[in-house]
Amino acid sequence: MSRQLVTALALCGMVAVCAVVAAATGNPVWAAALGAGLALLMWGLEYLGWRRARVSSFNGAVAVALGGMMLRLAAVLGILIVVGVLDRDAFATTALSFLAALTVYGALRLFLFAGEPATRREARPQ
């Protein structure tokens, strides 16, 4: 099973776990699912960015990485702000479930991708 698939399945599982915990504690289930879904959105945007950067030149890859980072940040903050403005009570549930799913995502990236040999490109004299 690929590492990306493991990450996607774990984040989908976090959406379900956060929804169950929210239901058990009397918090809005939709807000918990949305918050954990934001981590899934971040993973998806990062995956698309890495696929695009992989076929680009070095400068293009750096631009895709920086642009993708700003896009992920803007998407998450924008959705959190909208939730906070429209339903102030659900904001805490959304933010906490996002942080829980993001923690799982960070741990998965650490354990699944750490130690992977990096590919190197060498400058060759012409």
C-alpha positions, 0 to 999 in steps of 0.5 A: 500500500502506498504511503499517500494512500495510507495518509489519505485513509488515515485522514478520512478515518480522522473525519469519522473519529472527530464526528463520533467524538463531537456527537458523543460530547454534544458538539456540532458534528458537521463542524467536527467533520469540516475541521478534520476535512480541512486537514484532508484538504491540506493533504490533497492540495499538498499532494497536487502541488508535489505532483506539479513540482515533480515535473517542473524545473527547480525554480518552478518547483520552488514557486509551486511549493511556496504558492501551494503553501500560501494556498493551503494556509489561505484555504484553511484560514478562510474556511475557519474565519467563515465558520467563526463568523457564521456560527461562533459556537461551532468554531471551537469544534472546527478548530480543535478537530482540525488541530487533531487531524493535523497532528495525525497528519504531521505524525504520519508524514514524520513516520512514513516519509522520514528516512526516505533517500532524497534524490540528488541532482548534480551540476555537471560541467559542460 
